Amino acid sequence: MILTHIEYFENKERPNFWKIEDINLNKMNLVVGLNATGKSRLIAIISNLALILQKKKLLTGHWKLKYKHDNNSYIYNLDIEKGIVEKEEIIQNDTKLLYREKDHGTILEIDTSDLIEFAPPRDELTINVRRDLKKHPFLELLINWSKHLHAYSFSGVKPNEIIVPGSPEALLQGLNTVPYLLSKGIENNQFIDKILKDFKAIGYPIDKISIRQQQMPNGLSKIPLVMVKENDLKCATEQGSMSQGMFRALALLVIIEYIINQEGTRTILIDDLGEGLDYDRATRLTNLLFKKLENSNIQLIASSNNRFLINSVNIRYINFLKRKGHIVKSYNYSNSKEKFEQIKLAGLNNFDLFTGNIFN
Amino acid sequence: MTKTCIFVEGQTERIFLKYLIEQYLSPPTFTIDSVKLISNKLYTIKSSCSIDNTDHYFLIFDVSNDSKVLSAIIERSQKMVLYQGYTFILGIRDLYPNKKHDKTKVLNYIKQTLHNNGLSSTTRVILAIMEIEAWFLADYSFFRRIDDCLQVDYISQNLGIDISTSNPEDYNHPSKVIDQVLTLIGSSYKKKEKDVYRICHRLDYAKLCLDQDLHSRVPSLDYLIRCLNEALDINNR
């Protein structure tokens, strides 16, 4: 399943009203915009939706999603207000599969083509209370999507912070769990070789990655620490001594290499991609990431306000956010084809979306 | 003193422009410096010792592959004019990889972009059709100065191209035409530094700068010279 469109709002008719309009997505996406336009918030509303679908949270918000699967187009509308599911709707092409308001609704049974009335609890999603692979297989699409969505904050990781994963699934929870992920794959030469190759390609020539088990005080279990041996250094560098940019890039490459080898379609969200890296390495990392994932089974939605990085990707992959008061509008190739073509034809860089007075 | 910054796409334009200015403004009362942008850092290619006692100062700013000419102009030119005393900004780029039929659209977008950024009065962007090598072909006599056998008839017989009557703006890839012609003497044109010097050293700049018939046939070259005159404030002297 691939997300193709997002609209979202919250707190309508209240002072803290916030809305984001017309996000059009491809398989590969870079969300750009100046500070405080809503990039991180967009990443959060997507990851929050996944948490809601997994019953981990019930957050207030109004989502309108469009997505594609097996040549079918779907719309999913979800309105939640203060813990109550106000509305839920799934449309496949032109067929309404589900319509629900608060505690009553109708749902299509695919095997019989019957439209069945049902009465869900007000505080539960239909998706969570009516799962049935035979009768409502369309619900599984969203469930699977939410299970296989991985959200990372590139700027939120520090070399001297490690998160101990509480379960196997939590291994992919954040970039700070990477030492555990790496210790799991350290014996896999193919896996390690690919990371070495990628790390070298973005400007960090290293000849070895290893894990050192650090004994913790007071009888706590050992924690793994990442060590890298740079080509031009005689000693290995422990993760706590790595620069933030270097560790972030390494952690991201490890996690991407791991996910890319997993089965099924997946979604990766990366906030603040390239933050903390120098110009050259940020550009190389972005190029590598987009190239690596382009032919994979992964949908990438990354955000950045690094204007040089924006130049590294195809202009068709860009959602350029502009905020006017409480409303964030996205400009992208789908809704602003002429303006985007203008950038290409005039011989402008993608980052002139910021500087070239294109959308004024 | 006039102070002009010329933003160019790469090495070929930088070398050609330096020759052109040197020949056009001879005898010298000018200074030319060149810088190149690599990984968002500026490197001096050749710097003059001093710009005192010069009538015209030029900075040829090679944006290389790191940026695009119009982007570099938007990013830097306003500060150059306001704080560094630049009197005029020129930009030179190829129409390629855009298609020939996009020419009017491209020119309009450039004009609109300059206007939107408040740069219309001090900045001109010249579009080579399709590549800067079209301006080399405007003086096709450089071929026989490279090798005497590369006469118009010989080229025509071997390649079916009459370089004396063809309009260089009509070629889709002028650089490939040059390469094809040089292949006749076992040589080539691959846009390498030595390839560009070999041609630029042999061009007739008086013809390129002053031949009005040629200018009417090759409007992009005519516009380049008119913009250069504007930068040099020649018409107001």
Interface residues (C-beta under 8 A of the other chain):
Chain A: Y279 D280 F308 Q342 L345 A346 G347 L348 N349 F351 D352 T355 G356 N357 I358 N360
Chain B: S39 N40 S67 K68 V69 L70 S71 I74 E75 R93 N98 D102 K105 V106 Y109 I110 Q112 T113 N116 N117
